[in-house]
Amino acid sequence: MLKEVFMIMYNVQLGIIWDNIMNIISITNNISQFILSGMAVIAVFYIFSGKYFQPIRTILYPLGMKRRWLLRILILCRKNPRKNIRVFCEYFILTTQGKEQKTDWWKNSIHEFRAFFNESKSNDFIYIRDNCTDLNNRSMSKYVDLYFDYFSKPEIRKVYDLDMNKPIEFCMKIHIKEGYLSANLLMTGLLESNKRIKESGREGSRSRHLLMSGLLDSDKKKSEYLVSKYVSCTSKEHPDNQNSSDIYNTFTWLKRGPSYQVRNQDGHYKLCQYAFGDETNSVNVILNDTEKFNALWNNNLVPESGVLCSLTCNLVHAKEYIDYNREKFNPVNTYFLNKLSECTVSFLLEPIDCEIKNNYRAQNYYCTANIWIMFESISDKNVCFQPLQAITFFELTNMADQKNYKASVQALIKKSFEYFDHVYSDKKTAIKYRYCLSMNQTIENAFGEQLEQHTQPGSTYSKNYKELCAGNLRPSEADIFASFDAFFTDIHDEFSFIEVDINKKDRLAKFGEFYTSVYMDAFKDINTRDSIDDIYKYLKKKSTGEYGKNNYHVVLIAENDQIIGGIICDYLVEPNAGVIEYIAVKEDNRSFGVGTRIYQHALELLRMDAKKNNKSDIDYVLCEIERFNPPINQAQLIQFKLWIKMGFKKLKFNYIQPALDITKSSVPLDLVAWPVNTRDPKDSDKSKGNGMPTKKLILFLHEYAKWAMRIETPEEDSSVKTMIDELNTMGTDLVGFEKIRFEEEITGK
């Protein structure tokens, strides 16, 4: 009996143990299924969310962000990942300052971001900083570049639902509590060259200029090289008419990073500078033409040296923003727009709100800058600006203190006249000078007042000072800055220019090589190109003086003695205009800046022609381009982009290229123009930006047909008559501009 009881208890215990084992197995199985299900969910989550993780991996992993935080970030941003993931990247680009951070920093900062995110959802994410110091940072700029490069890709734009045509900008707004806004632009890259670099196994060209203010901190060898090229050799090349101290002044001015108040901006988008403490610690700002910012410009920036204010801004991609809004800027300022597009700091601030400070701090604010005035030693008043001959005086001032600023302006002017008094006191000196440019209109006006006193009859050295002011013969601002660009580019790159001369057989041979290997390939339509025999005939006429005061240039560009492109252009004295007849670049060298370089060289030649005819500058540069007729090929696309970049706009009338000879036909084309000279008193700044005077255009058509197309009586040519009749029937004094329009849909080559 006892034995049976034990057996029953044993079986019961065994059953309980078995049940426990089965329960454990069941629980384990459930846990395993749960884990596997969870892993599957996470895997699917990662697979479908990978497109949102990729920008974090690309932009933030190099800054120290760890993979283990990805899931919680995506959960936080889950409601609108297209926008919120971008905000997350933007936040940490700004907070890391582009520098790799440790794990503990990231852990704490992600908690801070969570608080920022939750607080900001209702007011559309505004990132607040005390001043702009954090934005003026090369390390951070590198990651802003990375951000823009990533989100600019067409496939990424599609994923994040970004407009394919509009410029990329940060989702977050940037609010800066304090800074000094002035109507200046910190000029960049005047000492830097375009470099040929290796990209993806092929040679390319990329303009990435250094901020002038940072050159002192850059490569020592580079600085020494520039000094030896500019300071040392100039004093040797010009021992009789230039002092080494003059050259050193200009070079020091360049290295410190000159600010310049861009003229002719009324009625357009405006280039400005927002600084904290000093002009070198600044960011570039674009003021749009809304009523609020026009009032700020007219009441605070132009009459005074600037204003202390807070700004709430969009942070935008510089090149894309400028290209998209190019028609909203004055085309005469194309040089400065391109300078901004190509500088190291690849972003701009576009204010959407501004609050002027009128407190005690505003009355005692400090923002230093170098105000300056530039002259040039010359041997011929009609020569183009030469960087080697520049003499620049500068004075450090506090822009925010009006009394200090005005006193510094007077000290600068006094310094200049004391220098010239010293030079002119030497009766043996044969040096002549001319005034070139000032930092702003205030300085120019102060100089003009003093100059008027020094040129009064009976005043000491009045004759010398009358020569100092060359009136409208002084160079334009774009001419001056572009000359520095060209000078420091030429001493670095491997490009060389060859102007074809009918009397030099070696140059004719080079031109023959260009004509057959480059020119004919670029202009396949026989109706749109000159024959090689005709070009030789035109060069012969030039050599015998048949062009009179007009001029004809055929220029080739070579790299390592290999011809890679060329340009044919004319100067027409009556309309005081330059014409680009043809520009062609070898196919393998397109899109690498070769066309831009040869165009800039041609522009200098045309400006020289204008100065030889007692003009301060050419008034317009014009060019014929093919009408947009899709689909277009790669070569046409490159040409459209070149002319848009150079500031050209289409003239609103039906242009017809006259037949080049009796064997050819007339060709409907578009005529595009770029207004150059802003100092012609007959043309208002407004008209310069909006079109070309009808009378000047009619004169141009007549002279272009006569001298460039060699039509003896243009008024009898059917194409010329048709165009002039159309212009006369318009009944307007101005032929308007419109944007060169094209779609980037290309086919073939």
C-alpha atoms as one frame of an Amber mdcrd trajectory, in Angstrom:
protein
   0.000   0.000   0.000   2.782   2.385   0.978   4.609   1.428  -2.175   1.595
   2.352  -4.291   1.328   5.690  -2.499   4.981   6.421  -3.283   4.468   5.437
  -6.912   1.470   7.727  -7.182   3.436  10.629  -5.627   6.374   9.894  -7.912
   4.182   9.941 -11.000   2.556  13.167  -9.841   5.942  14.798  -9.271   7.179
  13.501 -12.602   4.082  14.942 -14.293   4.643  18.287 -12.599   8.280  18.328
 -13.699   7.263  17.406 -17.211   4.631  20.123 -17.263   7.218  22.635 -16.015
   9.646  21.548 -18.689   6.965  21.914 -21.366   6.012  25.299 -19.957   9.640
  26.402 -20.067   9.935  25.161 -23.643   6.739  26.962 -24.562   7.876  30.187
 -22.907  11.284  29.897 -24.560   9.594  29.301 -27.894   7.366  32.322 -27.383
  10.335  34.474 -26.409  12.264  33.229 -29.438   9.319  33.982 -31.702   8.979
  37.402 -30.127  12.677  38.108 -30.586  12.616  36.838 -34.160   9.466  38.833
 -34.876  11.058  41.895 -33.316  14.210  41.366 -35.346  12.117  40.931 -38.475
  10.227  44.137 -37.717  13.493  45.977 -37.070  14.990  44.519 -40.252  11.981
  45.602 -42.292  12.082  48.961 -40.501  15.729  49.410 -41.445  15.157  48.284
 -45.010  12.294  50.707 -45.615  13.947  53.492 -43.597  17.402  53.164 -45.143
  16.773  56.137 -47.387  16.384  58.273 -44.254  19.447  56.816 -42.526  21.750
  57.484 -45.481  22.120  61.271 -45.022  22.940  60.714 -41.340  25.572  58.128
 -42.276  27.008  60.356 -45.004  27.052  63.653 -43.117  27.191  62.863 -39.395
  29.143  59.586 -39.059  32.430  61.431 -39.852  31.573  63.764 -36.951  31.411
  60.908 -34.430  27.736  59.908 -34.494  27.234  56.193 -33.630  24.945  53.682
 -35.318  23.217  52.720 -32.066  21.371  56.073 -31.976  19.819  55.689 -35.428
  16.674  53.880 -34.324  15.708  56.339 -31.628  16.353  59.256 -33.997  14.106
  57.789 -36.650  11.380  57.122 -34.080  11.640  60.750 -32.974  11.427  61.969
 -36.589   8.838  59.412 -37.708   5.881  61.772 -38.282   7.586  63.736 -41.069
  10.928  62.045 -41.778  11.556  63.929 -45.040  11.783  67.206 -43.155  12.816
  66.102 -39.667  15.827  64.031 -40.752  17.131  67.094 -42.589  16.566  69.195
 -39.461  18.535  66.631 -37.443  21.480  66.820 -39.865  21.350  70.627 -39.957
  21.239  70.893 -36.174  24.373  68.807 -35.706  26.282  70.439 -38.567  25.817
  73.703 -36.693  26.398  72.398 -33.152  29.490  70.290 -33.970  30.970  73.173
 -36.001  32.211  70.531 -38.429  34.497  68.931 -35.839  34.415  65.308 -34.711
  32.955  64.902 -31.207  33.274  62.178 -28.559  30.553  59.677 -27.614  29.595
  61.422 -24.370  29.120  64.699 -26.241  26.820  63.027 -28.732  24.839  61.306
 -25.987  24.165  64.601 -24.212  23.573  66.533 -27.440  20.973  64.066 -28.709
  19.029  64.670 -25.462  19.346  68.402 -26.143  18.128  67.881 -29.704  15.080
  66.012 -28.409  14.205  69.033 -26.250  14.867  71.426 -29.176  12.780  69.249
 -31.471   9.789  69.081 -29.132   9.912  72.835 -28.419  10.348  73.825 -32.069
   7.699  71.750 -33.811   5.146  74.506 -33.322   7.373  77.364 -34.619   8.979
  75.614 -37.583  12.486  75.037 -36.142  14.486  78.197 -35.478  18.121  77.714
 -34.518  19.231  80.625 -32.298  22.822  81.864 -31.999  24.279  84.869 -30.220
  26.295  86.000 -33.271  27.567  84.841 -36.652  30.938  83.558 -35.370  29.752
  79.941 -35.517  28.814  80.311 -39.165  32.147  81.760 -40.272  33.929  78.440
 -39.829  35.753  76.489 -42.521  35.245  73.129 -40.838  31.520  73.709 -40.626
  31.445  75.014 -44.193  32.876  71.689 -45.355  29.886  69.832 -43.901  27.421
  72.412 -45.186  28.957  71.648 -48.595  28.462  67.942 -47.956  24.830  68.568
 -47.001  24.115  70.601 -50.141  25.967  68.158 -52.393  23.962  65.243 -50.988
  20.498  66.801 -51.146  21.136  68.375 -54.565  21.274  64.959 -56.251  18.160
  64.411 -58.402  17.426  60.991 -56.886  17.699  62.394 -53.337  15.521  65.395
 -54.204  12.882  62.915 -55.344  13.071  60.870 -52.110  12.772  63.996 -49.942
  10.150  65.626 -52.146  12.355  68.632 -52.963  11.613  70.857 -55.954  13.990
  69.880 -58.759  14.384  73.489 -59.932  14.580  75.515 -56.726  17.846  76.013
 -54.795  18.497  73.843 -51.743  18.179  75.570 -48.383  18.163  74.502 -44.735
  14.789  73.482 -43.290  15.702  75.349 -40.105  15.724  79.109 -39.936  18.797
  80.729 -38.397  18.190  83.514 -35.879  21.276  85.573 -35.017  20.769  87.850
 -32.038  23.467  90.361 -32.863  25.613  91.462 -35.788  26.630  94.504 -37.807
  24.949  94.631 -41.217  26.668  96.795 -43.838  26.334  97.388 -47.572  29.695
  95.744 -48.202  30.960  92.501 -49.659  34.118  90.802 -48.408  36.058  90.152
 -51.613  37.384  86.606 -51.823  39.944  84.811 -53.874  41.875  87.767 -55.326
  45.120  85.969 -54.506  43.935  82.485 -55.393  43.994  80.747 -58.747  41.790
  78.226 -60.469  43.486  74.892 -60.166  43.368  71.852 -62.383  42.524  68.930
 -60.140  41.972  65.212 -60.494  38.353  64.185 -60.083  37.136  60.630 -60.588
  40.144  59.708 -62.666  39.893  62.647 -65.042  41.197  66.206 -65.034  38.802
  68.895 -64.033  38.719  72.470 -62.948  37.069  73.729 -59.821  37.003  77.300
 -58.550  37.281  77.110 -54.784  38.671  80.386 -53.550  40.026  81.105 -50.094
  38.681  83.941 -48.028  41.218  86.710 -48.286  41.204  87.022 -44.519  42.365
  83.440 -44.201  45.342  83.624 -46.521  47.662  84.512 -43.648  46.723  81.210
 -42.021  47.107  79.135 -45.170  50.063  77.299 -46.634  53.261  79.199 -45.853
  54.875  78.158 -49.134  51.892  79.487 -51.079  52.118  82.827 -49.300  55.865
  83.039 -49.909  55.350  82.200 -53.570  52.758  84.944 -54.006  54.996  87.449
 -52.242  57.927  86.565 -54.493  55.730  86.841 -57.576  54.007  90.097 -56.653
  56.258  92.072 -54.310  59.763  91.018 -55.245  59.494  90.871 -58.999  57.387
  93.972 -59.416  59.974  96.152 -57.751  62.572  94.716 -60.135  60.380  95.096
 -63.201  59.471  98.723 -62.430  62.429 100.245 -60.596  61.935 103.713 -62.034
  58.266 104.376 -61.466  57.206 102.327 -58.497  58.338 102.046 -54.905  58.447
  98.644 -53.231  56.552 100.155 -50.268  53.650 101.020 -52.635  53.514  97.446
 -53.856  53.684  96.112 -50.329  50.746  98.332 -49.313  48.548  96.857 -52.021
  49.653  93.302 -51.289  48.931  93.765 -47.576  45.527  95.185 -48.466  44.845
  92.079 -50.548  45.947  89.704 -47.818  43.813  91.357 -45.151  40.728  90.836
 -47.260  39.192  94.016 -48.676  35.506  94.757 -48.284  33.779  96.617 -51.087
  30.399  98.316 -51.393  29.014  97.028 -54.676  27.425  99.871 -56.652  24.234
  99.900 -58.741  22.066  97.723 -56.496  18.993  99.936 -56.070  15.873  98.177
 -57.281  17.554  94.779 -57.250  18.612  92.071 -54.816  21.547  93.423 -52.792
  24.881  91.968 -51.671  25.694  92.702 -48.023  27.938  91.663 -45.157  26.896
  90.643 -41.623  29.816  90.815 -39.196  30.637  90.341 -35.539  33.548  92.400
 -34.243  35.473  92.621 -37.515  34.800  92.460 -41.256  36.817  89.242 -41.556
  34.458  87.556 -39.102  31.439  87.918 -41.358  28.997  86.037 -43.539  27.549
  87.028 -46.902  23.940  88.196 -46.896  21.480  88.784 -49.748  18.732  91.348
 -49.149  15.711  90.771 -51.381  13.750  93.647 -52.887  10.779  93.586 -50.516
   9.563  96.899 -49.085  11.016  96.126 -45.645  14.545  95.455 -46.842  14.498
  98.265 -49.393  13.701 100.639 -46.509  16.534  99.123 -44.459  18.914  99.634
 -47.385  17.894 103.203 -48.142  17.574 104.438 -44.552  20.350 102.617 -42.713
  22.906 100.909 -44.956  23.670 103.323 -47.782  23.563 106.691 -45.949  25.453
 105.297 -42.939  28.221 102.713 -42.616  25.807 100.033 -41.385  23.473  99.083
 -38.545  23.458  96.759 -35.515  20.581  94.318 -35.828  19.315  90.789 -35.316
  18.462  88.663 -38.350  16.266  85.648 -38.954  17.483  84.004 -42.140  17.267
  81.156 -44.574  20.616  79.424 -45.084  20.858  78.760 -48.828  23.290  77.200
 -51.281  25.181  80.158 -52.781  25.613  79.001 -56.371  22.142  77.516 -56.742
  20.513  80.553 -55.135  22.369  83.036 -57.355  21.735  81.036 -60.530  18.039
  80.718 -59.684  17.632  84.438 -58.856  20.208  85.847 -61.272  17.716  88.044
 -63.128  16.817  89.726 -59.816  20.349  91.117 -59.470  21.676  93.962 -61.587
  23.529  92.296 -64.511  26.308  94.887 -64.329  27.330  93.186 -61.064  27.808
  89.766 -62.645  31.466  89.658 -61.606  30.531  89.898 -57.918  27.762  87.317
 -58.251  30.152  84.834 -59.812  32.671  85.595 -57.097  30.114  84.677 -54.446
  29.148  81.530 -56.353  32.721  80.273 -56.400  34.036  81.143 -52.937  35.015
  78.667 -50.228  32.022  79.444 -48.004  29.366  77.915 -50.233  26.309  79.292
 -48.443  24.544  82.611 -48.100  22.070  84.011 -45.610  18.780  85.356 -46.952
  17.077  87.408 -44.206  13.334  87.013 -43.764  13.135  89.308 -40.729  15.277
  92.010 -39.156  15.183  93.973 -35.898  17.345  97.094 -35.600  18.983  97.592
 -32.203  18.744 101.062 -30.669  19.938 100.244 -27.170  23.043 101.318 -25.245
  25.017  98.447 -26.757  24.224  99.665 -30.263  25.614 103.087 -29.403  28.863
 101.566 -28.144  29.268  98.684 -30.588  32.584  97.779 -32.179  33.029  96.372
 -35.679  36.378  97.039 -37.306  37.168  97.181 -41.014  39.811  98.520 -43.357
  38.512 101.425 -45.405  40.614 102.013 -48.515  41.274 104.021 -51.646  43.231
 102.837 -54.694  45.340 104.626 -57.284  47.508 103.446 -60.141  50.803 104.658
 -61.555  50.466 104.937 -65.334  52.488 105.723 -68.406  49.471 106.064 -70.706
  46.068 107.232 -69.486  44.341 104.831 -71.873  45.901 101.605 -70.635  43.857
  98.981 -68.812  44.262  98.550 -65.094  47.499  96.789 -64.133  47.678  95.088
 -60.696  51.438  95.569 -60.644  50.933  99.338 -60.746  48.298  99.613 -58.014
  48.866 101.769 -54.931  46.328 101.244 -52.160  46.018 103.199 -48.935  43.949
 101.785 -46.087  42.965 102.790 -42.581  41.514 100.689 -39.758  38.234 102.067
 -38.438  35.265 101.197 -36.266  32.389 101.064 -38.754  29.795 101.108 -35.973
  31.025 104.422 -34.558  30.042 107.177 -36.993  32.440 109.733 -35.498  35.356
 107.297 -35.652  34.376 106.244 -39.162  34.198 109.812 -40.506  37.485 110.725
 -38.812  39.126 107.651 -40.360  37.852 108.622 -43.806  39.464 112.058 -43.439
  42.691 110.456 -42.171  42.717 108.141 -45.190  42.255 111.027 -47.630  44.906
 113.061 -45.831  47.351 110.159 -45.996  46.779 109.873 -49.755  47.397 113.548
 -50.474  50.448 113.650 -48.231  51.879 110.789 -50.248  51.281 112.548 -53.568
  52.613 115.852 -52.210  55.807 113.990 -51.319  56.051 112.390 -54.785  55.284
 115.605 -56.682  57.803 117.564 -54.599  60.543 115.758 -56.516  60.691 117.823
 -59.694  62.609 115.074 -61.464  59.843 112.530 -61.070  58.012 111.483 -64.213
  55.472 109.300 -62.451  51.815 109.873 -63.307  48.890 108.580 -61.297  45.186
 108.141 -61.709  42.425 107.473 -59.220  40.888 103.985 -59.563  38.444 102.999
 -56.843  37.334 103.449 -53.232  35.738 101.067 -50.782  32.474 103.030 -50.971
  30.847 106.174 -52.292  31.420 108.091 -49.041  35.192 107.812 -49.429  35.005
 108.660 -53.125  32.979 111.795 -52.375  35.426 112.871 -49.644  38.331 112.360
 -52.027  36.537 114.360 -54.741  36.028 117.313 -52.396  39.702 117.408 -51.429
  40.810 116.925 -55.030  38.748 119.927 -56.108  40.643 122.087 -53.604  44.014
 120.763 -54.789  43.234 121.534 -58.436  42.307 125.181 -57.865  44.485 127.725
 -59.750  47.490 128.665 -57.649  47.334 125.481 -55.597  50.612 123.617 -55.197
  50.923 120.773 -57.725  47.507 121.627 -59.216  48.664 120.458 -62.649  49.712
 117.089 -61.254  46.461 116.671 -59.377  44.409 117.404 -62.498  46.071 114.367
 -64.079  45.273 112.310 -60.976  41.574 112.341 -61.765  41.191 110.782 -65.195
  37.442 111.396 -65.127  35.510 108.746 -66.981  38.754 107.077 -68.100  39.297
 105.327 -64.803  38.747 101.558 -64.811  35.498  99.955 -63.696  35.313  98.088
 -60.390  34.794  94.722 -62.112  37.768  95.493 -64.366  39.981  96.119 -61.318
  39.020  93.030 -59.340  38.986  90.802 -62.445  42.500  92.032 -63.264  43.731
  90.815 -59.873  42.018  87.487 -60.550  43.634  87.180 -63.960  47.068  88.194
 -62.683  47.212  85.662 -59.871  45.623  82.991 -62.063  48.148  83.522 -64.850
  51.113  83.068 -62.517  49.756  79.679 -61.424  47.971  77.933 -64.281  49.423
  76.390 -67.401  47.249  78.319 -69.853  48.810  80.634 -72.417  47.139  82.975
 -74.900  48.182  83.478 -78.510  46.791  86.394 -80.535  46.920  85.443 -84.202
  48.899  87.810 -86.439  48.778  87.485 -90.222  52.485  88.342 -90.373  53.584
  85.558 -87.994  53.627  82.164 -89.679  53.960  80.153 -86.482  50.753  81.703
 -85.117  48.925  81.131 -88.406  49.915  77.466 -88.194  48.464  77.289 -84.679
  45.276  78.914 -85.929  45.025  76.376 -88.762  45.231  73.622 -86.151  42.473
  75.300 -84.141  40.232  75.830 -87.172  40.286  72.223 -88.332  40.291  70.441
 -84.955  38.107  72.728 -82.794  36.297  75.482 -84.712  34.711  73.341 -87.451
  33.570  70.798 -84.877  31.921  73.515 -82.748  30.186  75.258 -85.692  28.957
  72.512 -87.980  26.428  74.700 -89.827  28.317  76.288 -92.722  25.917  79.261
 -92.641  27.044  80.257 -89.142  30.817  80.124 -89.546  33.471  82.060 -91.465
  35.760  80.254 -93.870  39.443  80.104 -92.997  40.241  82.187 -96.091  37.832
  84.913 -94.952  39.423  85.027 -91.488  42.879  85.363 -93.078  41.487  88.198
 -95.203  40.132  89.991 -92.120  43.477  89.607 -90.324  45.178  91.109 -93.382
  42.824  94.107 -93.264  43.623  94.564 -89.587  47.367  94.576 -90.290  46.953
  97.288 -92.941  44.824  99.505 -90.689  41.587  99.163 -92.673  39.548  98.749
 -89.501  40.376 102.273 -88.381  39.482 102.737 -84.714  37.609  99.430 -84.670
  39.478  96.226 -83.925  39.409  92.515 -84.701  40.904  89.829 -82.439  41.561
  86.147 -83.018  42.915  84.623 -79.809  43.853  81.009 -79.084  44.244  79.367
 -75.676  46.824  76.636 -75.161  47.637  74.290 -72.310  51.147  72.804 -72.294
  51.538  74.107 -75.874  48.423  72.227 -77.032  45.665  74.363 -78.597  42.443
  73.690 -76.689  40.222  76.612 -77.704  39.883  80.020 -79.271  37.767  83.144
 -79.572  37.051  85.700 -82.303  35.813  89.111 -81.191  35.425  92.682 -82.440
  35.495  96.145 -80.950  33.135  98.655 -82.584  33.986 102.238 -81.722  30.716
 103.988 -82.708  28.449 102.024 -80.328  31.467 101.465 -78.030  30.623  97.776
 -77.861  32.424  94.478 -77.955  31.155  91.477 -79.907  31.974  87.842 -79.327
  31.691  86.334 -82.806  32.828  82.826 -81.972  34.083  80.961 -78.950  35.047
  77.307 -79.222  36.694  74.838 -76.852  37.979  71.358 -77.597  35.383  68.781
 -76.558  37.596  67.071 -73.949  38.225  70.427 -72.239  34.651  71.688 -71.988
  33.049  72.373 -68.583  36.491  72.887 -66.979  36.583  76.700 -67.044  38.505
  77.067 -70.321  35.712  79.012 -72.015  35.464  81.361 -69.037  39.231  82.019
 -69.043  39.424  82.866 -72.731  36.297  85.023 -72.509  37.834  86.997 -69.639
  41.017  87.498 -71.665  39.001  88.711 -74.664  37.108  91.098 -72.396  40.408
  92.673 -71.325  41.388  93.178 -74.977  38.049  94.844 -75.748  38.400  97.110
 -72.726  41.856  98.087 -73.919  40.368  99.001 -77.309  37.775 101.220 -75.604
  40.428 103.009 -73.557  42.517 103.654 -76.658  39.482 105.539 -77.940  39.183
 107.647 -74.767  36.338 105.587 -73.290  36.311 104.512 -69.655  35.086 101.044
 -70.630  33.019  99.274 -73.244  29.301  99.915 -72.780  28.054  96.476 -73.805
  29.335  93.084 -74.876  27.064  91.258 -77.309  26.974  87.795 -78.771  24.853
  85.722 -81.131  23.602  82.419 -79.744  21.418  79.675 -81.143  17.731  79.939
 -80.390  16.481  77.437 -77.855  14.928  74.634 -79.868  14.738  71.412 -77.845
  16.134  68.865 -77.729  19.590  70.425 -77.348  22.966  68.708 -77.221  25.701
  68.866 -74.583  27.713  71.534 -76.424  24.678  73.837 -76.672  23.903  73.319
 -72.989  27.459  74.341 -72.018  27.213  77.487 -74.154  23.854  78.503 -72.656
  25.266  78.083 -69.146  28.408  80.091 -69.982  26.479  83.141 -71.199  24.060
  83.008 -68.267  26.974  82.800 -65.830  28.620  85.813 -67.479  25.466  87.887
 -66.969  24.203  87.965 -70.562  20.494  88.456 -71.248  18.465  88.109 -74.419
  17.359  91.305 -76.167  13.615  91.268 -76.839  13.474  91.442 -80.608  13.810
  89.050 -83.547  17.474  88.908 -84.443  18.610  87.594 -87.824  22.248  86.944
 -88.604  22.819  88.357 -92.134  24.262  85.997 -94.716  28.048  85.833 -94.273
  28.590  85.743 -98.049  26.616  85.211-101.261  26.882  81.421-100.958  25.277
  81.354 -97.497  21.885  82.070 -96.010  20.748  84.334 -93.188  20.117  82.533
 -89.882  17.520  83.363 -87.170  19.436  83.549 -83.865  19.155  85.278 -80.502
  21.219  88.353 -79.680  22.337  88.469 -76.051  24.047  91.360 -74.266  25.812
  92.190 -71.031  25.888  95.837 -69.828  29.418  96.663 -68.713  29.986 100.372
 -68.201  27.913 101.881 -65.384  29.539 105.310 -65.586  27.965 106.561 -68.796
  25.962 109.628 -67.697  23.612 109.206 -70.670  22.311 105.881 -69.364  20.654
 105.561 -65.964  21.559 102.643 -63.718  18.002 101.385 -64.066  18.094 101.314
 -67.864  21.474  99.592 -67.797  20.006  96.682 -65.927  16.776  96.501 -67.918
  17.883  96.722 -71.523  19.843  98.505 -74.252  18.941 101.932 -75.678  17.191
 101.467 -79.010  19.373 104.009 -80.835  22.549 102.354 -79.559  21.274  98.918
 -80.629  20.409 100.172 -84.135  23.862 101.726 -84.390  25.386  98.456 -83.234
  23.503  96.413 -85.852  24.697  98.743 -88.587  28.345  98.735 -87.453  28.393
  94.997 -86.741  27.109  94.216 -90.227  29.642  96.581 -91.780  32.795  95.637
 -89.864  32.239  92.089 -88.628  30.220  90.728 -91.563  31.862  93.021 -94.135
  28.584  94.230 -95.665  29.541  97.478 -97.385  26.050  99.032 -97.245  24.244
  97.469 -94.249  21.198  99.708 -94.713  20.502  97.870 -97.995  20.837  94.362
 -96.525  17.408  92.713 -96.168  18.128  91.162 -92.750  19.498  94.405 -91.294
  16.574  96.399 -92.712  14.063  93.937 -91.219  15.619  94.217 -87.759  15.905
  98.015 -87.815  12.314  98.386 -89.045  11.120  96.185 -86.170  13.046  98.257
 -83.616  11.710 101.529 -85.027   8.119 100.295 -84.939   8.451  99.355 -81.251
   8.279 103.058 -80.395  10.365 102.679 -77.218  13.681 104.186 -76.166  14.833
 100.924 -74.612  14.927  97.362 -75.957  14.289  95.219 -72.917  16.186  92.232
 -71.574  14.761  88.829 -70.813  16.305  85.759 -69.273  18.087  83.245 -71.508
  15.775  80.270 -71.090  16.546  76.626 -71.684  15.777  73.257 -70.205  18.528
  70.942 -69.092  17.183  68.083 -71.195  19.886  67.149 -73.657  20.283  64.560
 -76.319  23.363  63.193 -78.004  26.577  65.142 -78.401
